[in-house]
């Protein structure tokens, strides 16, 4: 198996993992789900993002989380 998946398969697999993580009902799982979902945007033709944009957004998610969330 060579792992040859098209972008749609990659996006769908990542989003399925994110959805499964959200079912865990914990703050940590929700943070990881948000990061995984954001990475999936790289493989979504409807999203206009690149790896650097996703990295910066993920860094922002983690910083907000470390500060106690948006509803401080």
KADA-V867067 format. One record per residue. SS is DSSP state (2 for helix, 1 for strand, 0 for the rest). PSI is psi in radians with two decimals (none if undefined). D_FIRST is the distance of its C-alpha to the first C-alpha in whole Angstrom. Layout:
SS,PSI,D_FIRST
SS,PSI,D_FIRST
This chain:
0,2.22,0
0,-0.21,4
0,0.46,6
0,1.78,8
0,2.51,11
0,2.96,14
2,-0.63,17
2,-0.73,18
2,-0.71,15
2,-0.83,16
2,-0.84,19
2,-0.70,19
2,-0.77,17
2,-0.72,19
2,-0.56,22
2,-0.73,21
2,-0.76,21
2,-0.75,24
2,-0.73,26
2,-0.71,25
2,-0.67,27
2,-0.47,30
0,-0.28,30
0,-0.38,31
0,0.86,34
0,2.71,35
2,-0.73,35
2,-0.76,33
2,-0.67,30
2,-0.71,32
2,-0.82,31
2,-0.69,28
2,-0.73,27
2,-0.70,29
2,-0.79,27
2,-0.75,24
2,-0.69,25
2,-0.71,27
2,-0.64,23
2,-0.42,22
2,-0.43,25
2,-0.56,23
2,0.21,21
0,2.03,24
0,-0.43,26
0,-0.28,29
0,2.40,29
0,1.31,31
0,2.76,29
0,3.06,28
2,-0.67,26
2,-0.73,30
2,-0.76,31
2,-0.75,29
2,-0.83,29
2,-0.69,33
2,-0.73,33
2,-0.71,31
2,-0.70,33
2,-0.74,36
2,-0.80,35
2,-0.68,35
2,-0.76,38
2,-0.73,39
2,-0.78,38
2,-0.51,40
0,0.05,43
0,0.17,43
0,3.10,41
0,-0.57,43
0,0.72,46
0,none,47
